[in-house]
Amino acid sequence: MMRKFTVSLCLAVLVLAADRVVAEVFSSPLAVVADGKGQTLFVSDATAKRVVIFDTATGTVAGTVALPQMPAGVALAPNGDRLYVAGAEPQGRVHVVDVPQRKRINSFPVGHTPTALAVTPDGAKLYVCNRFNNDVGVHELPTGRELARIPVLREPVALVITPDGKTVLVANLLPTGAATSNHVAAAVSVIDADTNKVAAHLALPDGSTALRGIAVSPDGKWAYVTHILAHYQLPTTQLERGWMCAAGLTIIDIAARKVVNTVLLDEAEMGAANPWGVACSADGQYLGVTHAGAHELSIIDRPALHERLAKAATGVNVTEVTGYDNDVSSDLTFLVGIRRRVQLPGRGPRGVALAGGRAYAAEYFSGTLAQVDLSPAAHARPRAFSLSRPPALTPVRRGELIFHDAERCFQKWQSCSSCHPDARVDGLNWDLLNDGLGNPKNVKSMLFAHRTPPAMSLGVRERVESAVRAGFQFIQFALPTEEECRAVDAYLKSLRPVPSPHLVGGKLSPAARRGEALFVKARCHSCHSGAYYTDLRSYDVGTGDGLDQGRPFDTPTLIECWRTAPYLHDGRAATLREVLTTFNPQDRHGNTSGLSPEELADLVAYLLSL
């Protein structure tokens, strides 16, 4: 009944290929960094398992470096002679590339699924986001020796170091805590580099999730972080003016360690779905932000942005909407006149670098590198440079693209991945209309959704295929073709679980082994049975309230439950321990009341290992 655990089962990496098995070698540019002169770009090509070296003068690929793992973040040493590449797999490693020789010369172990890297200005240390360990590793260079592990919040996926090397800012992808809290938002962790301790966690505005990119101004005063700004408090009745999802850019005062404000990248009648990468030009004049779902790039006049923010803070009218700083985060006209919005030639722009008067965006789904002149006076059209000859799209690859594509959505406000980042969860409750109004439900992971029917917490969709089609129609207000829907089905069916970070050497820890026996003792296995830990039936376990009181809920799979918090149909339980104790007073959700604190800890350890 209990499945075996092994790290080697998982090839895929969440941020790279949405945790799916990749048979075809597609080029998937993910992150990009420029050398000091802006003459050479280094691009992590995720699914092709390589780094591409790009010559900006000729617009050609100057070379490639093969890697044994799927790369994510890249960071260049201050002297430019070494490139550090995150091998974003469960047995994570950082790979060291000799830049002059264009070859991999070394690697060293880091944490589970390293995603982003940053080198200190003196070149002495490397900071690494270990995504599924929920921490940041500090490594000595050039040896790679680990100096510290710094716990942050939830799934750190981007980080940046200030020019003076004193502060590290980390973007956590998802919110922590219960989805029923008054404020549900992801945060930026601020690390004091002298002590390697977290100095503060800066909560972003309510509804902030899917933090993807972070950058710092050349003077080290400001940080900029991209994210979705979800209006989850509203029923999903419309899309206009960002009713459900908006695209946010939050500005942080680094010295004061506080959030200054959040500006919207959208316009009144056109969303900027799924903001991802962000970078600042060396002269401080421009900010570049990619819109991964809308396939666009925003080029923002940075001094003008701060001038408007400063005026709003003093009560000066800067637009017809904004007269005070509290108005900024709902003003869809705030960037008018100080931002160019550029439609890119490729698909799925993610990482971005600004160098030599141009912006370069890694276009994940088209296997291209986009080039845009920063100055509007250049009057040059965006260009796209292919990094390889792409194979024909498979149904799975096409489905992955459609899942992340907001062009089918009315006015480009959102994609499937807006609420299901990497086809998993966003940590929020949404009030969909398929089971009533006023009874919001927590977002569920799409992993094994096709194998564990019915869909939705109340089982209102008999099969996930129906939920996919209803989602396009009633959430994106789109009508894709049946062929496109089948491609999305194929993509979701290709998803594979990531080995739990709670495993030890790919196996259950001693505590988890004890918890495995308690799983049976507490009768958890009577409903959470079989290969997917669900009997595919619905039960009233006493957790329904309001409109849902007394209603039976679908038994969810427990596989990957270590990454699907918060729990229960409305996300009221922040932890699995709360599921077993606080919200199980009558033992209707497992016979746990008789377990000791130590036994509860062991049972939780087992569940977190699945």
C-alpha positions as CSV (number, residue, x, y, z in Angstrom):
1,M,0.0,0.0,0.0
2,M,2.8,2.4,0.9
3,R,4.8,3.6,-2.0
4,K,8.5,3.5,-2.1
5,F,10.5,6.7,-2.0
6,T,13.5,7.5,-4.1
7,V,15.0,10.8,-5.2
8,S,16.0,9.3,-8.5
9,L,12.4,9.0,-9.6
10,C,12.1,12.7,-10.2
11,L,13.8,14.2,-13.2
12,A,11.7,17.3,-13.4
13,V,12.0,20.6,-11.6
14,L,9.1,22.7,-10.6
15,V,10.2,26.1,-11.9
16,L,11.7,24.6,-15.0
17,A,9.4,22.0,-16.4
18,A,6.5,22.0,-13.9
19,D,7.6,18.7,-12.3
20,R,7.0,16.6,-15.4
21,V,9.0,14.1,-17.3
22,V,10.6,15.7,-20.4
23,A,11.4,13.3,-23.2
24,E,11.8,15.9,-26.0
25,V,14.8,18.3,-25.9
26,F,13.2,21.7,-26.1
27,S,15.1,24.9,-25.6
28,S,13.6,26.7,-22.6
29,P,15.6,29.9,-21.7
30,L,14.9,30.7,-18.1
31,A,17.4,33.1,-16.5
32,V,19.9,35.5,-18.1
33,V,22.8,37.5,-16.8
34,A,25.1,39.9,-18.7
35,D,28.9,40.5,-18.3
36,G,30.1,43.9,-17.1
37,K,30.5,45.3,-20.6
38,G,27.1,44.0,-21.8
39,Q,28.9,42.2,-24.6
40,T,28.1,38.6,-23.5
41,L,25.0,37.1,-22.1
42,F,24.8,33.8,-20.2
43,V,21.4,32.1,-20.4
44,S,20.3,29.0,-18.5
45,D,18.5,26.7,-20.9
46,A,16.4,24.6,-18.6
47,T,15.1,21.6,-20.5
48,A,18.1,21.4,-22.8
49,K,20.4,21.2,-19.7
50,R,22.9,23.7,-20.8
51,V,24.1,27.3,-20.5
52,V,24.0,29.3,-23.7
53,I,26.7,32.0,-24.3
54,F,25.3,34.8,-26.5
55,D,27.3,37.5,-28.3
56,T,25.2,40.7,-28.2
57,A,27.3,42.4,-30.9
58,T,26.6,39.7,-33.5
59,G,23.3,38.4,-32.2
60,T,24.5,34.9,-32.3
61,V,25.2,31.9,-30.0
62,A,28.9,32.0,-29.3
63,G,29.0,28.7,-27.4
64,T,27.2,26.4,-25.0
65,V,28.2,24.5,-21.9
66,A,26.4,21.2,-21.2
67,L,25.3,20.4,-17.7
68,P,24.2,17.2,-15.9
69,Q,21.2,18.9,-14.3
70,M,18.5,21.3,-15.3
71,P,19.8,24.8,-14.7
72,A,17.8,27.6,-13.1
73,G,19.5,30.8,-11.8
74,V,22.9,32.0,-13.0
75,A,25.3,34.4,-11.3
76,L,28.6,35.8,-12.6
77,A,31.6,36.4,-10.4
78,P,32.6,40.1,-10.1
79,N,35.7,39.6,-12.2
80,G,33.7,37.8,-14.8
81,D,35.9,34.6,-14.9
82,R,33.4,32.2,-13.2
83,L,29.8,31.6,-13.9
84,Y,27.7,29.8,-11.2
85,V,24.7,27.9,-12.3
86,A,22.0,26.4,-10.0
87,G,21.3,22.7,-10.8
88,A,17.6,22.8,-9.8
89,E,16.9,19.2,-8.9
90,P,16.3,17.5,-5.6
91,Q,20.0,16.6,-5.1
92,G,20.8,20.2,-5.9
93,R,24.3,21.3,-6.9
94,V,25.9,24.6,-8.1
95,H,27.9,24.1,-11.2
96,V,31.0,26.3,-11.8
97,V,31.8,27.3,-15.4
98,D,35.2,28.6,-16.4
99,V,34.1,31.6,-18.6
100,P,37.3,32.0,-20.7
101,Q,37.4,28.3,-21.4
102,R,33.7,27.9,-21.7
103,K,33.5,24.6,-19.8
104,R,32.2,23.3,-16.5
105,I,35.1,22.8,-14.1
106,N,33.5,21.9,-10.8
107,S,30.3,21.6,-8.8
108,F,29.4,21.5,-5.1
109,P,26.3,20.3,-3.2
110,V,23.6,22.7,-2.1
111,G,20.0,22.2,-1.0
112,H,16.8,20.8,-2.5
113,T,16.0,22.5,-5.8
114,P,18.3,25.5,-5.8
115,T,16.7,28.2,-8.0
116,A,18.5,31.5,-7.6
117,L,22.0,32.6,-6.9
118,A,23.8,35.8,-6.0
119,V,27.6,36.5,-5.5
120,T,28.7,39.0,-3.0
121,P,30.5,42.1,-4.5
122,D,33.9,40.9,-3.2
123,G,33.4,37.5,-4.8
124,A,33.9,35.7,-1.5
125,K,30.4,34.2,-0.9
126,L,27.5,32.7,-2.9
127,Y,24.0,32.9,-1.6
128,V,21.6,30.1,-2.8
129,C,17.8,29.9,-2.7
130,N,17.1,26.2,-1.7
131,R,13.5,26.3,-2.7
132,F,12.0,23.3,-1.0
133,N,14.2,23.5,2.1
134,N,12.7,26.9,2.6
135,D,16.1,28.3,3.3
136,V,19.1,30.2,1.9
137,G,22.5,28.6,1.8
138,V,25.7,30.6,2.2
139,H,28.7,29.1,0.5
140,E,32.4,30.1,0.6
141,L,34.0,30.8,-2.8
142,P,35.8,29.3,-4.6
143,T,35.6,26.1,-2.4
144,G,31.8,25.9,-2.2
145,R,32.0,25.0,1.5
146,E,28.6,25.7,3.2
147,L,29.0,28.4,5.8
148,A,25.4,28.7,6.9
149,R,21.8,27.8,6.3
150,I,19.3,30.7,6.9
151,P,15.6,29.7,7.3
152,V,13.3,32.0,5.4
153,L,9.5,31.5,4.8
154,R,8.1,29.5,1.9
155,E,9.7,28.5,-1.3
156,P,12.4,31.1,-1.8
157,V,12.9,31.5,-5.6
158,A,14.7,34.8,-6.1
159,L,17.3,36.9,-4.3
160,V,19.5,39.9,-4.7
161,I,22.5,41.4,-2.8
162,T,22.9,45.1,-2.3
163,P,25.9,46.7,-3.9
164,D,27.6,47.2,-0.5
165,G,27.2,43.5,0.2
166,K,25.5,44.1,3.5
167,T,21.9,43.0,2.8
168,V,20.3,40.1,1.0
169,L,16.7,40.3,-0.1
170,V,14.8,37.0,-0.8
171,A,11.5,36.6,-2.6
172,N,9.4,33.8,-1.1
173,L,7.0,32.5,-3.7
174,L,3.9,31.7,-1.6
175,P,2.1,32.9,1.5
176,T,2.4,31.1,4.8
177,G,-0.3,30.6,7.4
178,A,-4.0,29.9,7.1
179,A,-5.9,31.1,4.1
180,T,-8.7,32.4,6.3
181,S,-6.4,34.9,8.0
182,N,-7.2,38.6,7.6
183,H,-4.0,39.2,5.6
184,V,-2.7,36.5,3.3
185,A,0.4,37.4,1.4
186,A,3.8,36.2,0.5
187,A,6.8,38.2,1.9
188,V,10.3,39.3,1.2
189,S,12.9,38.1,3.7
190,V,15.7,40.6,4.5
191,I,19.0,39.0,5.6
192,D,21.8,40.8,7.4
193,A,24.9,39.5,5.5
194,D,27.2,40.3,8.4
195,T,25.4,37.9,10.8
196,N,23.6,35.7,8.2
197,K,20.4,36.2,10.2
198,V,17.0,37.3,9.0
199,A,16.5,40.9,10.0
200,A,12.9,41.2,8.9
201,H,10.1,39.6,6.8
202,L,8.3,42.3,4.8
203,A,4.8,41.3,4.1
204,L,3.5,42.5,0.7
205,P,-0.1,43.7,0.2
206,D,-3.0,41.3,0.9
207,G,-3.3,38.8,-1.9
208,S,0.3,39.0,-3.0
209,T,1.4,35.6,-4.3
210,A,3.7,34.1,-6.9
211,L,6.7,36.3,-6.2
212,R,9.1,35.5,-9.1
213,G,11.7,38.2,-9.4
214,I,13.6,40.8,-7.3
215,A,16.1,43.5,-8.2
216,V,18.0,46.3,-6.5
217,S,18.7,49.8,-7.7
218,P,22.4,50.6,-8.5
219,D,22.6,52.9,-5.5
220,G,21.4,50.2,-3.2
221,K,18.4,52.2,-1.8
222,W,15.5,50.4,-3.4
223,A,14.4,46.9,-4.2
224,Y,11.7,45.9,-6.7
225,V,9.8,42.6,-6.5
226,T,7.3,41.2,-9.0
227,H,4.2,39.3,-8.0
228,I,0.5,38.6,-8.6
229,L,-1.9,40.8,-6.6
230,A,-4.9,38.5,-6.2
231,H,-8.3,39.9,-5.2
232,Y,-9.3,36.6,-3.7
233,Q,-11.8,38.3,-1.4
234,L,-14.2,38.9,-4.3
235,P,-16.3,36.3,-6.0
236,T,-15.0,35.3,-9.4
237,T,-17.9,36.9,-11.4
238,Q,-15.8,39.0,-13.8
239,L,-12.3,39.9,-15.0
240,E,-12.5,43.6,-15.9
241,R,-10.0,46.0,-14.3
242,G,-8.2,43.2,-12.5
243,W,-11.2,42.0,-10.5
244,M,-9.6,38.7,-9.9
245,C,-5.9,39.1,-10.6
246,A,-3.6,42.1,-11.1
247,A,0.1,42.3,-11.8
248,G,2.1,44.0,-9.1
249,L,5.5,45.6,-8.7
250,T,6.3,46.3,-5.1
251,I,8.9,48.9,-4.1
252,I,11.0,48.4,-0.9
253,D,13.0,50.9,1.0
254,I,16.0,48.8,1.9
255,A,17.5,50.9,4.7
256,A,14.2,51.4,6.4
257,R,13.2,47.8,5.8
258,K,9.7,48.7,4.8
259,V,7.4,48.4,1.8
260,V,7.0,51.7,0.1
261,N,4.1,50.9,-2.2
262,T,2.8,48.6,-5.0
263,V,2.2,49.8,-8.5
264,L,0.1,47.9,-11.1
265,L,1.7,46.8,-14.4
266,D,-1.8,46.4,-15.9
267,E,-3.8,48.9,-17.8
268,A,-7.5,49.6,-17.4
269,E,-8.5,47.4,-20.3
270,M,-5.5,45.1,-20.6
271,G,-3.9,42.9,-18.0
272,A,-0.1,42.2,-17.7
273,A,-0.5,38.6,-16.5
274,N,2.1,36.7,-14.5
275,P,4.9,39.3,-14.0
276,W,8.2,37.4,-13.6
277,G,11.7,38.9,-14.1
278,V,12.8,42.4,-13.1
279,A,16.1,44.2,-13.7
280,C,17.5,47.7,-13.4
281,S,19.8,49.3,-15.8
282,A,23.3,50.1,-14.6
283,D,22.7,53.9,-14.9
284,G,19.5,53.6,-12.8
285,Q,17.3,55.1,-15.6
286,Y,15.2,52.1,-16.4
287,L,13.4,49.1,-14.9
288,G,12.6,46.1,-17.1
289,V,9.8,43.7,-16.1
290,T,8.6,40.7,-18.0
291,H,5.0,39.7,-18.2
292,A,5.3,35.9,-18.7
293,G,1.6,35.3,-19.4
294,A,1.0,38.3,-21.7
295,H,4.4,37.8,-23.5
296,E,5.4,41.4,-22.9
297,L,8.1,43.6,-21.4
298,S,7.5,46.8,-19.4
299,I,10.2,49.4,-19.6
300,I,9.7,51.9,-16.8
301,D,11.3,55.3,-16.3
302,R,12.7,54.6,-12.8
303,P,13.4,58.2,-11.6
304,A,9.9,59.2,-12.8
305,L,8.4,56.3,-10.9
306,H,10.0,57.4,-7.7
307,E,9.0,61.0,-8.3
308,R,5.3,60.0,-8.6
309,L,5.5,57.8,-5.5
310,A,7.1,60.6,-3.5
311,K,4.3,63.0,-4.6
312,A,1.6,60.6,-3.8
313,A,3.1,60.1,-0.3
314,T,2.6,63.8,0.4
315,G,-1.0,63.9,-0.9
316,V,-0.3,65.4,-4.3
317,N,-2.6,64.3,-7.1
318,V,-0.4,62.5,-9.6
319,T,-3.2,60.9,-11.7
320,E,-7.0,61.2,-11.7
321,V,-7.1,58.2,-9.4
322,T,-4.1,58.7,-7.1
323,G,-4.2,61.6,-4.6
324,Y,-2.6,59.7,-1.7
325,D,-0.2,56.8,-1.4
326,N,-3.0,54.4,-0.4
327,D,-4.5,54.9,-3.9
328,V,-1.5,53.7,-5.8
329,S,-2.0,49.9,-5.6
330,S,-5.5,50.2,-7.2
331,D,-4.5,52.8,-9.9
332,L,-4.4,51.2,-13.3
333,T,-3.2,54.5,-14.8
334,F,-0.3,55.2,-12.4
335,L,2.4,54.2,-15.0
336,V,0.8,56.0,-17.9
337,G,3.4,58.3,-19.5
338,I,6.4,56.7,-17.7
339,R,6.2,53.1,-19.0
340,R,6.5,51.5,-22.4
341,R,4.7,48.3,-22.8
342,V,6.4,46.2,-25.5
343,Q,4.8,43.1,-27.1
344,L,7.6,40.6,-27.5
345,P,8.1,38.3,-30.5
346,G,8.4,35.1,-28.5
347,R,6.4,33.2,-25.8
348,G,6.8,33.1,-22.0
349,P,9.4,35.7,-21.1
350,R,10.9,35.0,-17.7
351,G,14.4,36.2,-16.8
352,V,15.5,39.6,-18.0
353,A,18.8,41.5,-18.1
354,L,19.5,45.2,-19.0
355,A,22.8,45.9,-20.6
356,G,24.3,48.1,-23.3
357,G,21.1,50.2,-23.7
358,R,19.0,47.1,-24.3
359,A,16.8,44.6,-22.5
360,Y,17.2,40.9,-23.1
361,A,14.3,38.6,-22.1
362,A,14.6,34.8,-21.9
363,E,11.5,33.5,-23.8
364,Y,10.9,30.1,-22.2
365,F,8.4,28.5,-24.5
366,S,9.8,29.7,-27.9
367,G,13.4,29.0,-27.1
368,T,14.4,32.5,-28.0
369,L,16.1,35.5,-26.6
370,A,14.2,38.8,-27.1
371,Q,16.1,42.1,-27.6
372,V,14.4,45.5,-27.0
373,D,16.1,48.9,-27.1
374,L,15.5,50.7,-23.8
375,S,15.4,54.2,-25.2
376,P,12.1,55.0,-27.0
377,A,14.1,57.3,-29.4
378,A,15.7,54.2,-31.0
379,H,12.4,53.3,-32.7
380,A,13.6,49.8,-33.2
381,R,11.3,46.8,-33.3
382,P,11.9,44.0,-30.8
383,R,14.0,41.2,-32.2
384,A,14.1,37.5,-31.2
385,F,17.2,35.3,-31.5
386,S,16.7,31.5,-31.6
387,L,19.0,29.6,-29.3
388,S,18.4,26.3,-31.2
389,R,16.3,24.7,-33.8
390,P,13.1,23.8,-32.0
391,P,11.4,20.4,-32.5
392,A,7.8,20.2,-33.3
393,L,5.5,21.0,-30.4
394,T,4.2,17.9,-28.6
395,P,0.8,17.9,-27.0
396,V,2.4,18.0,-23.6
397,R,4.6,21.0,-24.5
398,R,1.7,22.8,-26.1
399,G,-0.5,22.1,-23.1
400,E,2.2,23.6,-20.8
401,L,2.3,26.7,-23.0
402,I,-1.5,27.1,-23.0
403,F,-1.6,26.5,-19.2
404,H,0.8,29.5,-18.7
405,D,-0.6,31.6,-21.6
406,A,-2.9,34.6,-20.8
407,E,-3.7,35.5,-24.4
408,R,-6.8,33.3,-24.5
409,C,-8.1,35.0,-21.4
410,F,-10.3,38.1,-21.7
411,Q,-8.0,41.1,-21.8
412,K,-5.0,39.0,-20.7
413,W,-5.7,39.3,-17.0
414,Q,-4.7,35.7,-16.0
415,S,-3.7,32.2,-17.0
416,C,-4.2,28.9,-15.4
417,S,-0.9,29.3,-13.7
418,S,-2.0,32.5,-12.1
419,C,-3.9,30.5,-9.5
420,H,-1.9,27.3,-10.0
421,P,1.8,28.4,-10.1
422,D,3.8,25.5,-11.5
423,A,0.4,23.6,-11.6
424,R,0.4,23.5,-7.8
425,V,-1.2,25.9,-5.3
426,D,-1.2,29.6,-4.6
427,G,-2.1,29.4,-0.9
428,L,-5.3,31.4,-1.3
429,N,-9.1,30.7,-1.1
430,W,-11.2,31.6,-4.2
431,D,-15.0,31.9,-4.3
432,L,-15.8,30.1,-7.5
433,L,-19.4,30.0,-8.6
434,N,-19.6,26.2,-9.3
435,D,-20.7,25.3,-5.7
436,G,-22.5,28.5,-4.5
437,L,-21.6,32.0,-3.6
438,G,-20.0,32.9,-0.3
439,N,-18.2,29.6,0.4
440,P,-14.6,30.1,-0.9
441,K,-12.3,27.1,-1.4
442,N,-8.6,26.7,-1.2
443,V,-6.7,26.1,-4.4
444,K,-5.8,22.5,-5.1
445,S,-2.7,21.1,-6.7
446,M,-3.2,19.6,-10.2
447,L,-0.8,16.8,-9.5
448,F,-2.5,13.4,-10.2
449,A,-5.8,15.3,-10.6
450,H,-6.7,13.2,-13.6
451,R,-6.1,10.0,-11.7
452,T,-8.0,11.0,-8.5
453,P,-11.6,12.0,-9.6
454,P,-13.8,13.8,-8.8
455,A,-12.5,17.4,-9.2
456,M,-13.0,20.3,-6.7
457,S,-13.3,19.9,-3.0
458,L,-17.0,19.1,-3.2
459,G,-16.6,17.0,-6.2
460,V,-18.8,19.2,-8.3
461,R,-16.9,18.2,-11.5
462,E,-17.0,14.5,-12.1
463,R,-13.7,14.5,-14.0
464,V,-10.8,17.0,-14.2
465,E,-11.3,17.2,-18.0
466,S,-14.6,18.9,-17.2
467,A,-13.0,21.2,-14.7
468,V,-10.3,22.3,-17.2
469,R,-12.9,23.3,-19.8
470,A,-15.1,25.0,-17.2
471,G,-12.1,26.8,-15.9
472,F,-11.4,28.4,-19.3
473,Q,-15.0,29.3,-19.8
474,F,-16.0,30.7,-16.3
475,I,-12.6,31.9,-14.9
476,Q,-10.8,33.1,-18.0
477,F,-13.9,33.8,-20.0
478,A,-12.3,32.1,-22.9
479,L,-13.4,29.4,-25.3
480,P,-10.4,27.4,-26.4
481,T,-10.7,24.6,-28.9
482,E,-11.2,21.0,-27.9
483,E,-7.7,20.3,-29.2
484,E,-6.2,23.0,-27.0
485,C,-8.1,21.6,-23.9
486,R,-6.8,18.1,-24.7
487,A,-3.3,19.5,-24.8
488,V,-3.8,20.9,-21.3
489,D,-5.0,17.5,-20.2
490,A,-1.9,15.9,-21.6
491,Y,0.3,18.4,-19.8
492,L,-1.4,17.9,-16.4
493,K,-1.2,14.1,-16.9
494,S,2.5,14.5,-17.4
495,L,3.1,16.0,-14.0
496,R,5.2,14.0,-11.6
497,P,5.8,14.4,-7.8
498,V,8.9,16.0,-6.4
499,P,10.6,13.9,-3.7
500,S,9.9,15.4,-0.3
501,P,12.6,17.5,1.3
502,H,11.8,15.6,4.5
503,L,13.2,12.4,3.2
504,V,16.7,11.4,4.4
505,G,18.7,10.0,1.6
506,G,15.6,9.4,-0.4
507,K,14.1,7.3,2.4
508,L,11.8,7.8,5.4
509,S,13.4,9.2,8.5
510,P,13.1,7.2,11.7
511,A,10.3,9.5,12.9
512,A,8.5,9.1,9.6
513,R,8.8,5.3,9.8
514,R,7.2,5.4,13.2
515,G,4.5,7.7,11.8
516,E,3.8,5.2,9.0
517,A,2.6,2.7,11.6
518,L,0.6,5.4,13.4
519,F,-1.0,6.2,10.0
520,V,-2.7,2.8,10.2
521,K,-3.3,3.0,14.0
522,A,-5.2,6.3,13.6
523,R,-7.2,4.8,10.8
524,C,-6.0,7.4,8.3
525,H,-5.5,4.6,5.8
526,S,-9.2,3.7,5.8
527,C,-9.8,6.7,3.5
528,H,-6.3,7.7,2.3
529,S,-5.6,4.3,0.7
530,G,-4.1,3.0,-2.5
531,A,-1.3,4.2,-4.7
532,Y,-2.5,7.8,-4.5
533,Y,-3.6,7.8,-0.9
534,T,-7.3,8.3,-1.6
535,D,-10.2,6.0,-1.9
536,L,-11.8,8.4,-4.4
537,R,-14.8,8.9,-2.1
538,S,-16.4,11.8,-0.3
539,Y,-17.1,12.1,3.4
540,D,-18.5,14.6,5.9
541,V,-15.6,14.9,8.3
542,G,-17.2,17.7,10.3
543,T,-15.2,20.6,8.8
544,G,-17.9,22.2,6.7
545,D,-19.5,25.4,7.9
546,G,-21.8,28.1,6.6
547,L,-23.2,27.0,3.2
548,D,-21.0,23.9,3.4
549,Q,-22.0,22.6,6.8
550,G,-22.8,18.9,6.7
551,R,-21.6,18.5,3.1
552,P,-19.2,15.7,2.1
553,F,-15.7,16.6,0.9
554,D,-13.6,14.7,-1.6
555,T,-10.7,12.7,-0.1
556,P,-7.6,14.3,-1.6
557,T,-4.4,12.6,-2.4
558,L,-1.7,13.0,0.2
559,I,1.2,12.8,-2.3
560,E,3.2,16.1,-2.1
561,C,1.1,17.3,0.8
562,W,4.3,18.7,2.2
563,R,4.0,21.6,-0.4
564,T,0.2,22.1,-0.5
565,A,-0.5,24.1,2.7
566,P,-2.7,25.5,3.9
567,Y,-5.1,22.5,4.5
568,L,-8.7,21.5,4.5
569,H,-11.2,22.8,1.9
570,D,-11.0,26.4,3.1
571,G,-7.3,26.5,4.1
572,R,-8.1,27.1,7.7
573,A,-5.4,24.8,8.9
574,A,-1.9,26.3,8.5
575,T,-0.2,23.0,9.3
576,L,-0.9,19.3,9.2
577,R,-0.8,19.2,12.9
578,E,-3.7,21.5,13.1
579,V,-5.6,19.2,10.7
580,L,-5.1,16.3,13.1
581,T,-5.8,18.3,16.3
582,T,-7.4,21.7,16.3
583,F,-9.8,20.9,13.5
584,N,-10.4,17.3,14.4
585,P,-12.1,17.5,17.8
586,Q,-14.3,14.5,17.4
587,D,-11.9,12.2,15.6
588,R,-14.0,12.3,12.4
589,H,-10.8,13.0,10.4
590,G,-8.7,10.2,11.9
591,N,-8.5,8.8,15.4
592,T,-5.9,11.2,16.6
593,S,-7.1,12.4,20.0
594,G,-5.4,9.6,21.8
595,L,-2.0,10.2,20.3
596,S,0.7,11.7,22.4
597,P,2.5,14.9,21.3
598,E,5.5,12.7,20.2
599,E,3.2,10.4,18.2
600,L,1.5,13.3,16.5
601,A,5.0,14.6,15.6
602,D,5.9,11.2,14.1
603,L,2.6,11.0,12.1
604,V,3.1,14.5,10.7
605,A,6.7,13.5,9.8
606,Y,5.3,10.7,7.8
607,L,2.7,12.8,6.0
608,L,5.3,15.4,5.1
609,S,7.5,12.7,3.5
610,L,4.8,11.6,1.0
